[in-house]
Amino acid sequence: MIVLSVRNKESFSQSVEELSEILSTSNSEWLIAFIFVLMLVNWLTEAVKWKLLAGKITPVSFSASVLSVFTGITVSFFTPNRVGEFAGRVLHLPFKTRIKGSVASVIGSMSQLLITLIAGGLSIVFMTQTAVENENTYFSFITAVTLVALIVLIVLYFNLGNIYKWLHQIKWLKKADAYIEVLSLFNFRDLLKVAFFSIIRYAVFTFQFILLLHVFGISFGWINEAAAISMIFLVLAIIPTFAVTEVITRSSVTVYFLAQYSNAPEPVIIAASFFLWIINLAIPSVLGALSLLKIRVSKHDTKSA
């Protein structure tokens, strides 16, 4: 198991110490600052995507979309693989539109997952070609299976309207038809826009990770780094994780893949993964907690009135 690949590492606190030491002695302050800027770009891009998705159901301002995204991050901390993100986002929508908003949020998550699977699948092909240069049959098989799977996923994503028509004919889903109908609101152009924003987010995530690896002195070629990171993201998208174990799981998966290409000590690799988690999830979740507080305060004021 991947998690067991780091069973011999020193305590996780050592990676935190390694993180502090590297940050205190590194001359990469501007690079680290840029990584934080990319965090804002990442989540603001997601806010634009959510505004597009939710806007099909009810008018949403950009500021409300930003709050929704951060609230979703906070709520998602308590669900496996952050699948509960939609529950936090729809809290900022009118009550009657929240179920439909949940369906729209799922579409956005599908788009992001699709990009992760495509990038991961292509990385599998790339890594396989590099590892088995003389095994053409094996490489061809892996490539064919991967490409067929990706094509099927892409076709399904861009045919949500037709999927709705099929679901509409299922009798026991009639009661939920008013909500499932949201699938038909997104045409090919809409889904392409959503996928475009998902690609931007994925590119930002990957670039952040590469820069962070360089800050920690881990470097083995940009193409190889991008491919390894895509594999990491792919595995993390598949393995169920909770807030309590996510840091450990992320660190384990990162060590498993990066240790094959880098001679960097495990605590350094873990520290890089830990820092990325802090920047992209821990800090935004704090902002989301503040937005949740705002919701509670507004509800309290409404009741008081």
N, C-alpha and C positions, 0 to 999 in steps of 0.2 A: 504493500500500500504506500501511496505517496507520502502520507502523513508520517509513516514510520521511517522514511528516508532521512529524517532529521532527529531520530530518536537519540543519537549520541551527542547532539549539540549541547553546549552548556546552557545554563538557565537563560530564559528569555530576557532577564534583566541585563545580561551581558550585551545583548544586541542594543539595548537602550543606552548602555554606557558607550558602546561603540559609536552609536549615533551621535551622542553628545560630544565625544572626542573628535570625530570627523568634522562636525559642524563648527567646532571651536577652533580647529586648526586649518580648515579649508579656506581657500581664497575665492570660493565660488559663491559669495554672497549675492552677487547680481544674478547668477544662474538660478539660485534658490528662489530669489524674488520673482524671477520670470516664471518659475514653476508654479508659484502661487498665483500669478497673473493668469496662467493657463487654466488653473482651477476655476477662476471666475469665468473665463471664456467657455469652459466646459459646461458649467451649470447655467450660464446665461443662454447658451445655445439650446440646452434642454428646455429652458423656459420658453424660448421662441417656438420650439417644437410642441410643447404642451399647449401654448396659446393657439396654435394651428389646430391641434386635436380637439381641445375643449371648445374652440370657437365654432365647431360644427354643431354644437349642442346649445350653447349659450354664450353671449358676449363675455369675453374675459380680457381685462386690461393686462398690460405687460407686468405691472407691479404685482398684481394678484397672481399672475402666472409664476413669478419668481418666488413668492411666498408659498405657493402650492408645491413647487418643486422641493424647496427646503423642508417643508412639513412632511412631504412624502419620504424624504431621506431619513428623517427622525423616526417616523412610524415604522419604516422598513427594517429598522435595526432589530425589531422583535419578531421578524418572520424569516423563514429559511430563504436564502438567496435574494432577500429583499423583495420578495414577491408581493408583500403587503404595501408596497410603495403607493399603489393607487388609492388605498384607503386614506392615506394622509392627504393626497392631492385633492380629492373630491370634497374634503371638508370646507374648502374655500368656494365651492360651487353652491348654487341654490339647492335646497334640500330635495326638490322634486327632480332635479337633473343628476343627482349623484350616482345613481345606478348606471345611467347612460354614460356618465363621465368615467365610470370604472371601466366600461367596455372600451371607451376611447383610449384610456390609459393603457389597457392591455395591448391595443394596437401599437402604441408607441413602444412598449416593451418588446413586442414581437419584432418590430423593426430593428431595435438595438440588438436583440439576440440574433437576428438574421445576419447582421453585419459581423457580429462576433463569430458566428459559425462559418461564414464565408471566409473571413480572414484566417481563422483557425484551420479550416479545411485546406486552403491554399498553402498554409504553412506546413501542414502535414505532407502535402505533395512535395514541397521544397525540401523539407527535412529528409523525407524518404529518398528522394533523388540523391541527396548528398551522402546519405548513409549507405545506400546500396547501389552504387554506380554500376556494378557488374551484374546486378540482378534485374534485368530489364522486364522479365515476366512479372515479378513481384511488384516492381514499381508501377507497371502498367495497370495491374489489378487495383492497387491502392488508388491510383489516379482516377481510374474509371469509376470506382465505387464512390469516391469523394465527390467527383464532379456531378454524377447522377443525383446524389443526395442533395447537393447544393441547388441544382436546377429545379428539383421537385419543390424545395423550400421556397425558392424565388417565385415559382409559378403559383404556389398556394398563397403567398403574401399578396401578390398583385391581382389575385382573383377573389378578394374578400366579398365583393358584391355577389359573385356566383355562389360562394359558400353560403352566404345568407339565403339565397334563393333555395338552396338545398335544405338548410336548417328550417326554413319557413314551412316546408312541406311535412316536417315531423310533427305529428299531432301532440305529443306530450310536451313539446316546446312552445305550444301556442300561447301559453300564459306569459312566457318570457319574450314573445315576439316583439313587443314594443321596445324592448331594450336591445335585443339582438339586431334589430333593424339598423342600429348605429353602423354596423358593418357596411351597409349599402350607401352610407353617406359619403364614403371616401372613394373617389374615382382614381384612375391610374395616376393622374397628375398629382393628386393629393398625397397618395402613398409614395410617389417618387420624391416629393418634397420632404416627407417625414424621413424617408430613407437617407436623403441627402444630409439632413441635420444629424442623423445617427452616424453617418460616415465621418462628419466633422468631429463629433464627440469621440469617436473611436480613435481618430487620428490624433486628437489632442491628448487622450489618455496614453496612447502609445509613445508620443513624443515626450510627454512628461516622464514616463518611466525610463526612456532612453537617457534623457538628460540627468535624471536622478542617479542612474547607474554610473554615469560618468563622474558625477559629483563624488560618489563613493569609490571611485577608482576602478570601476568594473567596465571593461571595454573589450569587445571581440568582433568589431565590425558592425556597422549600422544595419546592414541587411540581416545578418545573423541575429542581431539583438532584436530587431523588429519581429522576425519569425519566431524566436523563442518567447517573446512577450505575447504574441498572438496565441501561442500554444498555452501559455499560462492563463490568459483570459478565457480561452476555450474551456479548459478544465475547471476553472472557477465558476463558469456559467453552468456546468453540469453537476458538480459536487454540491449537495445541500449543505449550507452553512448557516449558523445563527450568529448573532452579535457576540455572544460569549466566546465562540470558537473561531470566528471569522479570521481574526488576526493570526492565530496559529495555523489555520488551514492555508491562508494566503502565503504565509512564510514558508510552509512546508512545500507547497507547489512551486513557489519561486525558487527555492533551494534545489528542488528536484531537477528543474530544467536548466537553470543558470549554472549550476555546479558542473554540468557536462561541458560547458564552453569556457568557463572562467576558473582561475585558480584562487579567486578571492575567498577568504575564510567565510564559513557559514554565518557567523555573527554579523559580518558586513552585509551579506546578501539579505539577511533577515532584517537588518536595520533599514536598508533601502526600501524593502517591502513595507515595513512598519511605517516609515515616514510617508510613503505614498498613501497609505491607508489614513493616516492622520490628516493629510492635506485634502484628499478628495472625499472623505466620508465623515471622519470625526468632527472636523471643524464645521462643515455644512450642517451636520446633525445638530450642533449647538444653535446655529441660526434657525434651524427648523423648530427647535424646542421653544425659541422665543416667539416664533410665529404661532405655535400652538397656544402659548400663553396669551397671545393677542386674541385668539379665537375665544378662549375661555373668558377673558375679560369682557369682550364685546357681548357674549351671551349673558354674562352676569349683569351688565348694564341694561340689556334689553329686558331681562326679568325684573330688574329694579324699577324700570320705567313703567 
